[in-house]
């Protein structure tokens, strides 16, 4: 059994998170992915139909498994491009549980994108997403509050914290709107997207309103061909960067990877921009190692985040992320003129 000294940092982290959640209107951050291009429709509705084929994808992320009540998120998507109407359509589902499983969310949405050719070398895709989201308390019976563990409180006595939950709705459902766009050519892409444009309320009590903070992202990259030489497989060098913000949270990602027909490997760096470290240095968050395998139409990716923030790798144990996707061709009778495939990274 672990000593209380060893558990103390983790327990304090969890208690602080739960206490803040109940003392204020719930303002959860949207889940973040390391392999966000492996779940491209979740990043930007303009990516719906971006492969010009049928695509089904899944992702799973286990963040900070070393902390009791880790952060777990997972999702799925399907999208396809329909050449006859120059459009991509898709559906996405996402769910997450935070902390002890007390706070969670789920969402389901439909997506639509339209390809607008700009000359022979450029295309622009605007995208729209309409969906339904649910956020709230899941297993609130498992929460342990201060008035349950304070010494001197009789066993079975009144619990002010649990009684206070009577004024809360366990779940808040709301309609959600997102939009985005991506400009791209043969070797580059640049996109922007935003969620919660209709400012839905996620408050668990009718006494207050808590609009979901608008989520904003800009993302882009370039694909540079490299040549392996005689007897070697050619591969592309991908350089990608992204910026995301929501409420007071700001995050920057930068990654480099090598992409061949069978193997993708690379590294990315994430920095939290909302504040600096105590010594005034940049607030480093994580360095991620990424590995992806491709076999014809099937792709699988794995990444591991090494925590480099002051929270410490020894406490969080980093983060594991797994992505799966399957792509198959659209029947030939549904195709028309050739279209330009988005050159984005696959992981």
LOTIFI-377268 format. One record per atom (N, C-alpha, C): residue in three letters; x, y, z. Coordinates in steps of 0.1 Angstrom, whole numbers, padded with zeros to 4 digits, always signed. Layout:
// residues N
ALAXYZ
...
// end
This chain:
// residues 347
UNK+0008-0012+0000
UNK+0000+0000+0000
UNK+0009+0012+0000
UNK+0005+0022-0009
UNK+0013+0034-0010
UNK+0011+0043+0003
UNK+0022+0049+0007
UNK+0021+0058+0018
UNK+0013+0071+0015
UNK+0008+0077+0025
UNK+0001+0090+0023
UNK+0010+0101+0018
UNK+0023+0100+0021
UNK+0032+0110+0015
UNK+0033+0109+0000
UNK+0033+0096-0005
UNK+0034+0094-0019
UNK+0021+0098-0026
UNK+0010+0096-0020
UNK-0003+0099-0026
UNK-0007+0113-0025
UNK-0001+0121-0016
UNK-0005+0134-0013
UNK-0006+0143-0025
UNK+0004+0144-0034
UNK+0003+0153-0045
UNK-0008+0150-0054
UNK-0011+0137-0056
UNK-0022+0133-0065
UNK-0035+0136-0059
UNK-0037+0133-0046
UNK-0049+0135-0039
UNK-0053+0150-0039
UNK-0043+0158-0037
UNK-0045+0173-0037
UNK-0049+0178-0050
UNK-0044+0172-0061
UNK-0047+0176-0074
UNK-0062+0173-0077
UNK-0066+0161-0074
UNK-0080+0156-0076
UNK-0090+0164-0068
UNK-0087+0166-0055
UNK-0096+0174-0046
UNK-0097+0188-0051
UNK-0087+0194-0055
UNK-0087+0208-0060
UNK-0096+0209-0072
UNK-0095+0199-0081
UNK-0103+0199-0094
UNK-0117+0197-0091
UNK-0121+0188-0082
UNK-0135+0186-0079
UNK-0141+0197-0071
UNK-0133+0203-0062
UNK-0138+0214-0054
UNK-0141+0226-0063
UNK-0132+0229-0073
UNK-0135+0240-0082
UNK-0147+0237-0090
UNK-0149+0225-0095
UNK-0160+0222-0103
UNK-0173+0224-0096
UNK-0175+0221-0083
UNK-0187+0223-0076
UNK-0189+0237-0071
UNK-0179+0244-0068
UNK-0180+0257-0063
UNK-0183+0268-0073
UNK-0181+0265-0086
UNK-0184+0274-0097
UNK-0191+0267-0108
UNK-0198+0275-0117
UNK-0204+0269-0128
UNK-0194+0261-0136
UNK-0198+0249-0141
UNK-0189+0240-0148
UNK-0185+0246-0161
UNK-0172+0248-0163
UNK-0167+0253-0176
UNK-0156+0244-0181
UNK-0159+0232-0186
UNK-0150+0222-0190
UNK-0143+0226-0203
UNK-0131+0222-0205
UNK-0124+0225-0217
UNK-0127+0213-0227
UNK-0127+0216-0239
UNK-0129+0205-0249
UNK-0117+0196-0249
UNK-0118+0183-0251
UNK-0107+0174-0251
UNK-0097+0178-0262
UNK-0084+0175-0260
UNK-0074+0178-0269
UNK-0067+0165-0273
UNK-0063+0164-0286
UNK-0056+0152-0291
UNK-0042+0156-0296
UNK-0033+0146-0294
UNK-0020+0148-0300
UNK-0020+0145-0315
UNK-0027+0134-0319
UNK-0028+0130-0333
UNK-0041+0136-0339
UNK-0041+0149-0338
UNK-0054+0156-0342
UNK-0057+0154-0357
UNK-0047+0151-0366
UNK-0050+0149-0380
UNK-0055+0135-0382
UNK-0053+0126-0373
UNK-0059+0112-0374
UNK-0074+0113-0371
UNK-0078+0124-0365
UNK-0093+0126-0362
UNK-0096+0140-0368
UNK-0093+0142-0381
UNK-0094+0155-0388
UNK-0108+0161-0387
UNK-0119+0153-0389
UNK-0132+0159-0389
UNK-0135+0165-0375
UNK-0129+0159-0364
UNK-0131+0165-0351
UNK-0124+0179-0350
UNK-0114+0181-0357
UNK-0106+0193-0356
UNK-0113+0204-0364
UNK-0118+0201-0376
UNK-0124+0211-0385
UNK-0134+0204-0394
UNK-0147+0209-0394
UNK-0157+0203-0403
UNK-0154+0204-0418
UNK-0144+0213-0421
UNK-0140+0215-0435
UNK-0133+0202-0440
UNK-0127+0194-0431
UNK-0120+0182-0434
UNK-0129+0171-0438
UNK-0142+0172-0436
UNK-0152+0162-0440
UNK-0151+0159-0455
UNK-0148+0147-0459
UNK-0146+0143-0473
UNK-0132+0146-0478
UNK-0123+0150-0470
UNK-0110+0154-0474
UNK-0102+0143-0481
UNK-0104+0130-0479
UNK-0097+0120-0486
UNK-0102+0117-0499
UNK-0114+0123-0503
UNK-0121+0120-0515
UNK-0126+0105-0516
UNK-0126+0098-0505
UNK-0131+0085-0504
UNK-0139+0083-0491
UNK-0144+0071-0488
UNK-0150+0068-0476
UNK-0140+0066-0465
UNK-0143+0072-0453
UNK-0133+0071-0442
UNK-0141+0069-0429
UNK-0137+0059-0421
UNK-0142+0057-0408
UNK-0130+0057-0399
UNK-0131+0064-0387
UNK-0120+0066-0378
UNK-0124+0065-0364
UNK-0115+0061-0355
UNK-0117+0060-0341
UNK-0105+0065-0334
UNK-0107+0071-0322
UNK-0096+0075-0314
UNK-0099+0073-0299
UNK-0088+0070-0291
UNK-0089+0068-0277
UNK-0077+0075-0270
UNK-0079+0082-0260
UNK-0068+0089-0253
UNK-0070+0087-0238
UNK-0059+0083-0231
UNK-0058+0082-0217
UNK-0048+0091-0212
UNK-0052+0102-0206
UNK-0043+0113-0202
UNK-0041+0112-0187
UNK-0028+0113-0183
UNK-0024+0113-0169
UNK-0029+0101-0162
UNK-0026+0089-0166
UNK-0031+0077-0159
UNK-0025+0075-0145
UNK-0014+0082-0142
UNK-0008+0081-0129
UNK-0016+0089-0118
UNK-0026+0097-0122
UNK-0034+0105-0113
UNK-0047+0097-0111
UNK-0051+0095-0098
UNK-0064+0088-0096
UNK-0076+0095-0103
UNK-0084+0088-0111
UNK-0094+0094-0118
UNK-0089+0101-0131
UNK-0081+0094-0139
UNK-0075+0099-0151
UNK-0085+0105-0160
UNK-0080+0113-0170
UNK-0088+0119-0181
UNK-0089+0110-0193
UNK-0100+0105-0196
UNK-0102+0096-0207
UNK-0112+0101-0218
UNK-0108+0101-0230
UNK-0117+0106-0241
UNK-0116+0096-0253
UNK-0127+0095-0260
UNK-0127+0086-0272
UNK-0137+0092-0282
UNK-0136+0088-0294
UNK-0145+0093-0304
UNK-0145+0085-0317
UNK-0154+0087-0326
UNK-0155+0081-0339
UNK-0161+0090-0349
UNK-0158+0087-0362
UNK-0163+0096-0372
UNK-0164+0088-0385
UNK-0173+0093-0394
UNK-0174+0087-0408
UNK-0176+0099-0417
UNK-0168+0099-0428
UNK-0170+0110-0438
UNK-0168+0105-0452
UNK-0173+0112-0461
UNK-0172+0107-0475
UNK-0173+0120-0484
UNK-0167+0119-0496
UNK-0168+0130-0505
UNK-0177+0126-0517
UNK-0186+0135-0521
UNK-0196+0132-0531
UNK-0193+0141-0543
UNK-0186+0136-0553
UNK-0181+0145-0564
UNK-0192+0152-0572
UNK-0204+0145-0573
UNK-0214+0151-0582
UNK-0220+0164-0576
UNK-0219+0166-0563
UNK-0223+0178-0557
UNK-0212+0186-0550
UNK-0199+0182-0554
UNK-0187+0189-0549
UNK-0187+0190-0534
UNK-0192+0181-0527
UNK-0194+0182-0512
UNK-0189+0170-0505
UNK-0185+0173-0492
UNK-0182+0162-0483
UNK-0192+0163-0472
UNK-0196+0151-0467
UNK-0205+0150-0456
UNK-0199+0140-0445
UNK-0203+0142-0433
UNK-0198+0134-0422
UNK-0206+0134-0410
UNK-0203+0125-0401
UNK-0209+0124-0387
UNK-0198+0122-0378
UNK-0198+0128-0366
UNK-0188+0125-0356
UNK-0195+0123-0342
UNK-0188+0115-0334
UNK-0192+0113-0320
UNK-0180+0114-0311
UNK-0182+0120-0300
UNK-0171+0121-0290
UNK-0176+0121-0276
UNK-0168+0115-0267
UNK-0172+0114-0253
UNK-0159+0115-0244
UNK-0160+0120-0232
UNK-0149+0121-0223
UNK-0154+0120-0209
UNK-0145+0116-0200
UNK-0147+0115-0186
UNK-0135+0122-0179
UNK-0137+0131-0170
UNK-0126+0138-0163
UNK-0126+0135-0148
UNK-0114+0134-0143
UNK-0112+0132-0129
UNK-0117+0119-0125
UNK-0125+0118-0114
UNK-0130+0106-0109
UNK-0141+0100-0117
UNK-0144+0105-0128
UNK-0156+0101-0136
UNK-0168+0109-0132
UNK-0167+0119-0124
UNK-0178+0127-0119
UNK-0182+0136-0130
UNK-0173+0142-0138
UNK-0177+0151-0148
UNK-0174+0145-0162
UNK-0184+0146-0171
UNK-0182+0140-0184
UNK-0190+0147-0194
UNK-0188+0144-0207
UNK-0195+0150-0218
UNK-0196+0141-0229
UNK-0205+0143-0238
UNK-0207+0135-0250
UNK-0213+0144-0261
UNK-0210+0142-0273
UNK-0215+0150-0284
UNK-0217+0142-0297
UNK-0227+0146-0305
UNK-0229+0139-0318
UNK-0233+0151-0328
UNK-0227+0150-0340
UNK-0229+0161-0349
UNK-0228+0157-0363
UNK-0235+0164-0372
UNK-0234+0162-0387
UNK-0225+0173-0393
UNK-0218+0170-0403
UNK-0209+0179-0409
UNK-0211+0180-0424
UNK-0209+0192-0430
UNK-0210+0194-0444
UNK-0198+0203-0449
UNK-0192+0200-0460
UNK-0182+0208-0465
UNK-0184+0210-0480
UNK-0178+0220-0486
UNK-0180+0223-0501
UNK-0167+0227-0506
UNK-0163+0221-0517
UNK-0150+0224-0524
UNK-0152+0235-0534
UNK-0144+0245-0532
UNK-0144+0257-0541
UNK-0130+0258-0548
UNK-0129+0254-0561
UNK-0116+0255-0567
UNK-0112+0269-0569
UNK-0099+0273-0567
UNK-0094+0286-0569
UNK-0082+0284-0579
UNK-0085+0285-0592
UNK-0075+0283-0602
UNK-0072+0268-0603
UNK-0060+0265-0608
UNK-0056+0251-0610
UNK-0047+0246-0598
UNK-0043+0255-0589
UNK-0034+0250-0579
UNK-0039+0251-0565
UNK-0050+0258-0563
UNK-0056+0260-0550
UNK-0070+0256-0549
UNK-0074+0252-0537
UNK-0088+0249-0534
UNK-0091+0255-0520
UNK-0104+0258-0518
UNK-0109+0263-0505
UNK-0121+0255-0501
UNK-0121+0250-0489
UNK-0133+0242-0484
UNK-0139+0249-0471
UNK-0150+0255-0472
UNK-0157+0259-0460
UNK-0165+0247-0454
UNK-0167+0247-0441
UNK-0174+0236-0435
UNK-0183+0240-0424
UNK-0194+0233-0422
UNK-0204+0236-0412
UNK-0207+0224-0404
UNK-0209+0226-0391
UNK-0212+0214-0382
UNK-0224+0218-0372
UNK-0234+0209-0372
UNK-0245+0211-0363
UNK-0247+0199-0355
UNK-0247+0201-0342
UNK-0248+0189-0333
UNK-0255+0191-0320
UNK-0255+0180-0312
UNK-0261+0180-0299
UNK-0251+0175-0289
UNK-0250+0183-0278
UNK-0240+0179-0267
UNK-0247+0177-0254
UNK-0240+0170-0245
UNK-0245+0167-0232
UNK-0233+0167-0222
UNK-0234+0175-0212
UNK-0224+0176-0202
UNK-0230+0176-0188
UNK-0223+0170-0178
UNK-0228+0169-0165
UNK-0221+0160-0156
UNK-0227+0158-0144
UNK-0221+0149-0134
UNK-0226+0135-0137
UNK-0216+0125-0137
UNK-0219+0112-0140
UNK-0221+0103-0127
UNK-0210+0101-0121
UNK-0210+0092-0109
UNK-0207+0101-0096
UNK-0217+0110-0094
UNK-0215+0119-0083
UNK-0215+0112-0069
UNK-0221+0100-0069
UNK-0222+0093-0056
UNK-0208+0089-0051
UNK-0198+0088-0061
UNK-0185+0084-0057
UNK-0176+0096-0052
UNK-0181+0108-0053
UNK-0173+0119-0048
UNK-0172+0119-0033
UNK-0160+0123-0029
UNK-0158+0125-0014
UNK-0155+0139-0011
UNK-0163+0145-0003
UNK-0162+0160+0000
UNK-0155+0161+0014
UNK-0151+0174+0017
UNK-0144+0177+0029
UNK-0152+0174+0041
UNK-0166+0176+0041
UNK-0174+0174+0053
UNK-0177+0159+0055
UNK-0172+0151+0045
UNK-0173+0136+0047
UNK-0161+0130+0054
UNK-0150+0138+0053
UNK-0137+0132+0059
UNK-0132+0140+0070
UNK-0138+0152+0073
UNK-0133+0160+0085
UNK-0134+0152+0098
UNK-0124+0152+0106
UNK-0125+0146+0119
UNK-0135+0153+0127
UNK-0142+0145+0135
UNK-0152+0151+0144
UNK-0166+0150+0139
UNK-0167+0147+0126
UNK-0181+0146+0121
UNK-0186+0131+0123
UNK-0197+0130+0129
UNK-0203+0117+0132
UNK-0205+0109+0120
UNK-0203+0096+0120
UNK-0206+0088+0109
UNK-0221+0088+0106
UNK-0225+0090+0094
UNK-0239+0090+0091
UNK-0245+0103+0093
UNK-0237+0113+0096
UNK-0242+0127+0099
UNK-0246+0134+0086
UNK-0252+0146+0087
UNK-0256+0153+0076
UNK-0244+0157+0067
UNK-0246+0156+0054
UNK-0236+0160+0044
UNK-0240+0172+0036
UNK-0235+0183+0040
UNK-0239+0196+0033
UNK-0236+0196+0018
UNK-0225+0190+0014
UNK-0221+0190+0000
UNK-0230+0182-0008
UNK-0234+0169-0004
UNK-0243+0161-0011
UNK-0257+0167-0011
UNK-0261+0173+0000
UNK-0274+0180+0000
UNK-0275+0191-0010
UNK-0263+0198-0012
UNK-0263+0209-0021
UNK-0265+0205-0036
UNK-0262+0192-0039
UNK-0264+0187-0052
UNK-0278+0186-0056
UNK-0287+0187-0047
UNK-0302+0187-0050
UNK-0306+0199-0059
UNK-0298+0210-0058
UNK-0301+0222-0066
UNK-0295+0221-0080
UNK-0288+0210-0083
UNK-0281+0209-0096
UNK-0289+0199-0105
UNK-0288+0202-0118
UNK-0292+0192-0128
UNK-0280+0183-0130
UNK-0283+0170-0131
UNK-0271+0161-0133
UNK-0265+0162-0147
UNK-0274+0166-0157
UNK-0269+0167-0171
UNK-0275+0179-0177
UNK-0267+0186-0185
UNK-0272+0197-0193
UNK-0270+0193-0208
UNK-0281+0194-0215
UNK-0281+0191-0230
UNK-0282+0205-0237
UNK-0275+0206-0249
UNK-0276+0218-0256
UNK-0272+0216-0271
UNK-0278+0224-0279
UNK-0275+0225-0294
UNK-0262+0232-0296
UNK-0254+0227-0305
UNK-0240+0233-0307
UNK-0238+0235-0322
UNK-0231+0246-0324
UNK-0228+0250-0338
UNK-0212+0252-0339
UNK-0207+0247-0350
UNK-0193+0249-0353
UNK-0191+0251-0368
UNK-0180+0258-0371
UNK-0177+0261-0385
UNK-0162+0261-0387
UNK-0158+0260-0400
UNK-0144+0261-0403
UNK-0141+0263-0418
UNK-0129+0264-0421
UNK-0125+0264-0435
UNK-0110+0260-0437
UNK-0107+0256-0448
UNK-0093+0252-0451
UNK-0089+0256-0465
UNK-0078+0262-0467
UNK-0072+0266-0480
UNK-0060+0256-0482
UNK-0060+0250-0494
UNK-0049+0240-0496
UNK-0045+0239-0510
UNK-0033+0234-0512
UNK-0028+0231-0525
UNK-0022+0217-0525
UNK-0013+0214-0534
UNK-0008+0201-0536
UNK+0001+0197-0524
UNK+0008+0207-0518
UNK+0018+0204-0508
UNK+0016+0211-0494
UNK+0005+0219-0493
UNK+0003+0227-0481
UNK-0011+0228-0477
UNK-0014+0232-0465
UNK-0028+0234-0461
UNK-0027+0244-0449
UNK-0038+0252-0448
UNK-0040+0262-0438
UNK-0055+0263-0434
UNK-0058+0260-0422
UNK-0072+0260-0418
UNK-0075+0267-0405
UNK-0088+0271-0404
UNK-0093+0277-0391
UNK-0106+0270-0388
UNK-0109+0269-0375
UNK-0122+0263-0371
UNK-0126+0269-0357
UNK-0139+0268-0355
UNK-0144+0273-0342
UNK-0156+0265-0338
UNK-0157+0263-0325
UNK-0169+0256-0319
UNK-0177+0264-0309
UNK-0189+0260-0306
UNK-0197+0267-0296
UNK-0201+0281-0301
UNK-0203+0283-0314
UNK-0205+0296-0319
UNK-0218+0302-0314
UNK-0228+0294-0310
UNK-0241+0299-0305
UNK-0241+0301-0290
UNK-0229+0300-0284
UNK-0227+0302-0269
UNK-0237+0295-0261
UNK-0238+0281-0262
UNK-0248+0274-0253
UNK-0244+0274-0239
UNK-0253+0273-0230
UNK-0250+0273-0215
UNK-0248+0258-0211
UNK-0238+0256-0203
UNK-0235+0243-0197
UNK-0237+0243-0182
UNK-0243+0253-0176
UNK-0245+0254-0162
UNK-0253+0242-0157
UNK-0250+0236-0145
UNK-0257+0225-0140
UNK-0268+0230-0130
UNK-0270+0243-0129
UNK-0280+0249-0120
UNK-0287+0260-0128
UNK-0300+0261-0126
UNK-0308+0271-0132
UNK-0306+0285-0127
UNK-0299+0286-0115
UNK-0297+0299-0109
UNK-0286+0307-0116
UNK-0278+0301-0124
UNK-0267+0308-0131
UNK-0267+0303-0146
UNK-0260+0311-0154
UNK-0258+0307-0168
UNK-0243+0306-0169
UNK-0238+0296-0177
UNK-0224+0294-0179
UNK-0222+0291-0194
UNK-0221+0301-0203
UNK-0219+0299-0217
UNK-0206+0291-0219
UNK-0207+0281-0228
UNK-0195+0273-0231
UNK-0185+0283-0238
UNK-0173+0284-0233
UNK-0163+0293-0240
UNK-0161+0289-0255
UNK-0160+0298-0264
UNK-0158+0295-0278
UNK-0144+0289-0279
UNK-0144+0278-0287
UNK-0131+0271-0290
UNK-0127+0276-0303
UNK-0114+0279-0305
UNK-0108+0284-0318
UNK-0096+0277-0321
UNK-0094+0274-0333
UNK-0081+0267-0337
UNK-0077+0272-0351
UNK-0064+0274-0353
UNK-0058+0275-0366
UNK-0047+0265-0367
UNK-0046+0259-0379
UNK-0037+0248-0381
UNK-0033+0247-0396
UNK-0020+0243-0398
UNK-0015+0243-0411
UNK-0002+0235-0412
UNK+0003+0233-0424
UNK+0015+0226-0425
UNK+0019+0225-0440
UNK+0031+0218-0442
UNK+0036+0217-0455
UNK+0042+0203-0456
UNK+0040+0197-0468
UNK+0045+0183-0471
UNK+0057+0185-0481
UNK+0069+0181-0477
UNK+0081+0183-0486
UNK+0085+0169-0490
UNK+0085+0166-0503
UNK+0090+0153-0508
UNK+0105+0151-0506
UNK+0109+0139-0502
UNK+0123+0135-0501
UNK+0124+0122-0509
UNK+0136+0120-0514
UNK+0138+0108-0523
UNK+0148+0099-0516
UNK+0144+0087-0515
UNK+0152+0077-0508
UNK+0164+0072-0516
UNK+0164+0074-0529
UNK+0175+0068-0537
UNK+0172+0054-0542
UNK+0181+0048-0550
UNK+0178+0035-0555
UNK+0176+0025-0544
UNK+0166+0017-0546
UNK+0163+0006-0536
UNK+0157+0010-0523
UNK+0154+0023-0522
UNK+0148+0028-0510
UNK+0134+0035-0512
UNK+0126+0034-0503
UNK+0112+0040-0504
UNK+0113+0055-0502
UNK+0106+0062-0511
UNK+0105+0076-0510
UNK+0096+0080-0498
UNK+0099+0091-0492
UNK+0090+0095-0481
UNK+0089+0110-0481
UNK+0079+0116-0474
UNK+0077+0130-0473
UNK+0081+0135-0459
UNK+0086+0147-0458
UNK+0088+0153-0446
UNK+0076+0163-0443
UNK+0070+0161-0432
UNK+0058+0169-0429
UNK+0062+0178-0417
UNK+0059+0191-0419
UNK+0061+0201-0408
UNK+0047+0207-0406
UNK+0042+0206-0394
UNK+0028+0210-0390
UNK+0028+0218-0377
UNK+0019+0227-0376
UNK+0018+0235-0364
UNK+0003+0238-0362
UNK-0001+0241-0350
UNK-0015+0244-0346
UNK-0015+0253-0334
UNK-0026+0261-0334
UNK-0028+0269-0322
UNK-0043+0267-0318
UNK-0046+0265-0305
UNK-0059+0263-0300
UNK-0061+0272-0288
UNK-0073+0278-0287
UNK-0077+0286-0275
UNK-0091+0284-0271
UNK-0094+0284-0258
UNK-0107+0283-0253
UNK-0108+0290-0239
UNK-0116+0300-0238
UNK-0116+0307-0225
UNK-0102+0313-0222
UNK-0096+0310-0211
UNK-0083+0315-0208
UNK-0072+0305-0211
UNK-0075+0295-0218
UNK-0066+0284-0222
UNK-0061+0286-0236
UNK-0047+0286-0238
UNK-0041+0288-0251
UNK-0030+0277-0252
UNK-0030+0271-0264
UNK-0020+0260-0266
UNK-0014+0261-0280
UNK-0001+0258-0281
UNK+0006+0258-0293
UNK+0012+0244-0295
UNK+0010+0238-0307
UNK+0016+0225-0311
UNK+0025+0227-0323
UNK+0036+0220-0323
UNK+0045+0220-0334
UNK+0051+0206-0336
UNK+0051+0201-0348
UNK+0055+0187-0350
UNK+0063+0185-0363
UNK+0071+0176-0363
UNK+0079+0171-0375
UNK+0078+0156-0376
UNK+0074+0151-0388
UNK+0073+0137-0390
UNK+0078+0133-0404
UNK+0081+0120-0406
UNK+0084+0115-0419
UNK+0073+0105-0422
UNK+0068+0106-0435
UNK+0057+0098-0439
UNK+0060+0090-0452
UNK+0060+0077-0451
UNK+0062+0068-0462
UNK+0049+0061-0465
UNK+0048+0053-0476
UNK+0036+0046-0478
UNK+0032+0036-0467
UNK+0042+0031-0459
UNK+0039+0021-0449
UNK+0041+0026-0435
UNK+0049+0036-0433
UNK+0053+0040-0419
UNK+0054+0055-0418
UNK+0049+0060-0406
UNK+0050+0074-0402
UNK+0056+0074-0388
UNK+0066+0083-0386
UNK+0072+0085-0373
UNK+0076+0099-0372
UNK+0074+0104-0359
UNK+0078+0118-0357
UNK+0077+0122-0343
UNK+0079+0135-0340
UNK+0079+0140-0327
UNK+0072+0154-0327
UNK+0064+0157-0317
UNK+0058+0170-0316
UNK+0060+0176-0302
UNK+0058+0189-0301
UNK+0060+0197-0289
UNK+0048+0205-0286
UNK+0044+0206-0274
UNK+0032+0213-0270
UNK+0035+0223-0259
UNK+0031+0235-0260
UNK+0033+0246-0250
UNK+0020+0252-0246
UNK+0018+0254-0233
UNK+0007+0262-0229
UNK+0010+0276-0228
UNK+0002+0285-0235
UNK+0006+0299-0236
UNK-0001+0308-0226
UNK-0011+0303-0218
UNK-0019+0311-0210
UNK-0011+0318-0198
UNK+0001+0312-0195
UNK+0009+0317-0184
UNK+0023+0312-0186
UNK+0032+0318-0179
UNK+0046+0314-0179
UNK+0049+0306-0166
UNK+0060+0298-0167
UNK+0064+0291-0155
UNK+0068+0301-0144
UNK+0069+0296-0131
UNK+0073+0305-0120
UNK+0086+0312-0123
UNK+0096+0306-0130
UNK+0108+0313-0132
UNK+0108+0322-0144
UNK+0096+0324-0150
UNK+0095+0333-0162
UNK+0098+0326-0175
UNK+0102+0313-0175
UNK+0105+0306-0187
UNK+0091+0301-0194
UNK+0092+0297-0206
UNK+0080+0292-0213
UNK+0074+0281-0205
UNK+0060+0280-0206
UNK+0053+0269-0198
UNK+0052+0257-0207
UNK+0063+0249-0207
UNK+0063+0237-0215
UNK+0053+0227-0210
UNK+0047+0219-0219
UNK+0036+0210-0214
UNK+0040+0196-0217
UNK+0043+0192-0230
UNK+0046+0178-0233
UNK+0054+0177-0246
UNK+0062+0167-0247
UNK+0069+0162-0259
UNK+0063+0149-0263
UNK+0058+0147-0275
UNK+0051+0135-0279
UNK+0058+0128-0290
UNK+0059+0115-0288
UNK+0064+0105-0298
UNK+0053+0099-0305
UNK+0054+0099-0319
UNK+0043+0094-0327
UNK+0047+0083-0336
UNK+0040+0072-0338
UNK+0043+0061-0347
UNK+0030+0057-0354
UNK+0030+0056-0367
UNK+0018+0052-0375
UNK+0022+0042-0385
UNK+0013+0032-0387
UNK+0015+0021-0396
UNK+0003+0021-0406
UNK+0006+0019-0419
UNK-0004+0019-0430
UNK-0003+0006-0437
UNK-0014-0001-0439
UNK-0015-0013-0447
UNK-0027-0012-0456
UNK-0024-0009-0469
UNK-0034-0006-0479
UNK-0044+0004-0473
UNK-0056+0000-0470
UNK-0067+0010-0466
UNK-0067+0012-0451
UNK-0059+0005-0443
UNK-0060+0005-0429
UNK-0049+0013-0423
UNK-0051+0021-0413
UNK-0041+0029-0406
UNK-0043+0028-0391
UNK-0032+0026-0384
UNK-0032+0026-0369
UNK-0021+0035-0364
UNK-0024+0043-0355
UNK-0014+0053-0349
UNK-0013+0052-0334
UNK-0001+0054-0328
UNK+0001+0054-0314
UNK+0010+0066-0310
UNK+0006+0073-0300
UNK+0015+0084-0295
UNK+0016+0083-0280
UNK+0027+0088-0275
UNK+0029+0089-0261
UNK+0034+0103-0257
UNK+0027+0109-0248
UNK+0031+0123-0244
UNK+0040+0122-0231
UNK+0051+0128-0232
UNK+0060+0129-0220
UNK+0058+0142-0214
UNK+0053+0142-0202
UNK+0050+0155-0195
UNK+0063+0162-0191
UNK+0064+0174-0195
UNK+0076+0182-0192
UNK+0072+0194-0184
UNK+0060+0196-0180
UNK+0056+0207-0172
UNK+0060+0205-0158
UNK+0057+0215-0149
UNK+0060+0214-0135
UNK+0052+0204-0128
UNK+0041+0200-0134
UNK+0033+0189-0128
UNK+0041+0176-0126
UNK+0049+0174-0136
UNK+0058+0162-0135
UNK+0054+0150-0141
UNK+0063+0143-0149
UNK+0061+0131-0155
UNK+0059+0120-0145
UNK+0066+0120-0134
UNK+0065+0110-0124
UNK+0051+0109-0117
UNK+0044+0121-0117
UNK+0030+0121-0111
UNK+0020+0117-0122
UNK+0021+0122-0134
UNK+0010+0120-0144
UNK+0012+0107-0152
UNK+0024+0102-0153
UNK+0027+0091-0162
UNK+0024+0094-0177
UNK+0024+0106-0180
UNK+0022+0110-0195
UNK+0008+0108-0200
UNK+0007+0104-0213
UNK-0006+0102-0219
UNK-0004+0092-0231
UNK-0014+0083-0232
UNK-0014+0073-0243
UNK-0025+0077-0252
UNK-0023+0075-0265
UNK-0033+0078-0275
UNK-0032+0068-0286
UNK-0044+0063-0290
UNK-0045+0053-0301
UNK-0055+0057-0311
UNK-0051+0057-0324
UNK-0061+0060-0334
UNK-0061+0049-0345
UNK-0073+0047-0350
UNK-0075+0037-0361
UNK-0084+0044-0372
UNK-0081+0040-0384
UNK-0089+0045-0395
UNK-0089+0035-0407
UNK-0100+0035-0414
UNK-0101+0026-0426
UNK-0107+0034-0437
UNK-0100+0034-0448
UNK-0104+0042-0460
UNK-0107+0033-0472
UNK-0118+0035-0478
UNK-0121+0027-0490
UNK-0127+0036-0501
UNK-0125+0031-0514
UNK-0128+0040-0525
UNK-0143+0042-0527
UNK-0147+0053-0532
UNK-0160+0056-0536
UNK-0163+0048-0549
UNK-0175+0042-0551
UNK-0177+0035-0564
UNK-0175+0044-0576
UNK-0170+0039-0587
UNK-0166+0047-0598
UNK-0178+0054-0604
UNK-0190+0048-0603
UNK-0202+0055-0610
UNK-0206+0067-0602
UNK-0201+0069-0590
UNK-0204+0081-0582
UNK-0194+0093-0585
UNK-0183+0090-0592
UNK-0173+0099-0594
UNK-0175+0108-0606
UNK-0169+0120-0606
UNK-0170+0128-0618
UNK-0156+0133-0621
UNK-0153+0146-0623
UNK-0140+0151-0626
UNK-0131+0149-0614
UNK-0117+0149-0617
UNK-0108+0147-0606
UNK-0108+0159-0596
UNK-0106+0156-0583
UNK-0105+0166-0573
UNK-0092+0165-0566
UNK-0089+0175-0559
UNK-0076+0176-0552
UNK-0077+0171-0537
UNK-0068+0161-0534
UNK-0068+0155-0521
UNK-0061+0164-0511
UNK-0067+0166-0499
UNK-0060+0173-0489
UNK-0047+0167-0485
UNK-0036+0174-0485
UNK-0023+0169-0482
UNK-0019+0168-0468
UNK-0029+0168-0459
UNK-0026+0168-0444
UNK-0019+0156-0440
UNK-0013+0157-0428
UNK-0007+0145-0421
UNK-0018+0135-0418
UNK-0015+0123-0416
UNK-0024+0113-0413
UNK-0025+0110-0398
UNK-0015+0115-0390
UNK-0015+0112-0376
UNK-0011+0125-0368
// end
